[in-house]
């Protein structure tokens, strides 16, 4: 062994090297090993990006996008992204908010209200109450407009049918 070199890890391998740039392991297997080493099965406190992708039916690119926007802040353990229960709960809220048309800026504002330890939970609930009251009111107005438009269209439709039946 050359001076200053660390001993090789694990058993010697034969055959072509696997993974990126000839390293002995793939990035995915390394991330899984890191996650497994820090994962507590009893509480399921840590999650890998692949697990979140599967759980929420989204791509890793989408999760990284939410990170770039400041909506998620995973830990890094040996370079691998590791998500906590808090990150998972935030992602669930992001997905629900996205489904009802909430903007990213609004999502960030809502998530930031929570605080580091939940001290802003009351403010979050007040914000949600205000936001949902407004959305309900807006949707009820739209529904009333739709009902009015449907009634007008039915009247036109009936009138045209009557004229066609009389001229046939």
N, C-alpha and C positions, 0 to 999 in steps of 0.2 A: 504494500500500500504506500502511495506517495505521501511524503510529509505534508501535513496541513490539510489533508483531505479527510472528510468524515467517512466512516464506514458506510457501505451500501445498506439501504433499508430493504428488509423483506428478503424472500428467497430469490435466487438468481432465476432469470427468465430466459427462455430460449425462443427463437422466432423473432419476427419483426416487432419493433417497438409499437406500442399502442398510444393513442391519444395525440394531442397537439404537440407539434415540434419534437416528436420522438420520446416524450416523457413516458415513463412506465405506466401511468394511469391517465384515464380521461379526466377532464375537468369535472364532468358529472359525477364520476365515482368518487373523486376527492371531496366534492361538496357533500355527497351523501355520507361519507365517512365522518366528515367534520360535524355535520348535523347530528348524526347518530351518537357521536361522542359527547355532545352537549344536550342531548334530548332526554327529557325525563318522561318515561312512558306513563307514569301515574298521573301526571298533570298535563301532558301534551303541550308544554309551554312554547316550544320552538317548532318552526315550520320552515321547510325549504321552499324555494321559489316554484319548483316543479309541483310540489304538493298543493300550493295555493292555486296554481294554474289549473290543476285537475279539479280541485274543490269548487272553483268559481267559473270554470269553463272559459277562461281567458288566456291570453298568451303572456309569455314572460316579458315581451316587449311592452304590453299594456301595463304590467306591474312596474316596470322600470320607468314608464311614462309618468305614472302616479308618483313615483319617487322623485323624478325630476321636477314635478310641480309642487313638491313639498307635502304631499298628502300621506306618504308613507316614509318611515325612517328605519330601515332594517339595520340590525347589527351586522358587523363584519367579524367573522371568526375565521382566521387564516385565509382571508380574502373571499370567503364564501358569504353570500347574503343569507342571513338567518332572521326570520320574522317571529315576533312574539305574539301572544294572544291578543295584545293591544293592536298590533299591526293587522292581524287577521280580522278583528272586530271593525277596525277602520276600513279595511277593504270591503267588508260586507256592507257597511254604510255607504261607501262610495258606489258600489254596484246598485244598491237600492235607490240611491239618489239619482244616479245616471238613468235608471229605468223610468223615473218620473220627470226627467228633463231638467234636473238641477245643474247649473253651470259649475265648472271646476272652481271658480273663485268663490261661489257660494258654499260649495262643499268644504273648501279649505277654511273658510270663515267658521262654519259650523264645527268642524273638527278641532280647530284651534280654541274654540270657546271651552272645550272640555278641560283644558289645562293638563299639567303633567300628572296630577294625581286625582283628577275628577272633581276638582274644586269648582269648576264652572258648569257642572251638570244642570243646575237650576237655570242658568243663563241659556244653556242649550235647549232646555225644554220650553222656555219662554220664546226663544227664537223659532223653534219648530211650530209652536202654537200660532204665533203671528204669521209665519210663512204659510202654514196649512190653511188658516182662516182665509187668507188672501187667495190662495189657489182654489179653495172650495167656492168662494164667492165668484171668482172669475169663471170657473167651469159651470156654475149654475146659470150665470148670465149667457154663456155660450149655448147651453142646453135650451134656454128659453128662446134664443135667436133661432136655433135649429128647429125647434117645435113650430115657431111662427113661419119659417121658410117652408117646412114640410106641409103645413096647412095650406099655404098659398099654392104650392106645387100640386097638391091633391085637388084643389079647386080648379086650377087650370086644366089638369088632367081630366077631371070629370066633365068640364065644359067642352073640351075638345072631343071627348068620347061621345057626348050627347050630340054634338053637331055632326060628327061622322055617322052616327047611327041614324040620324034624321035624314041625311042626304044619301044614304046607301040604297 
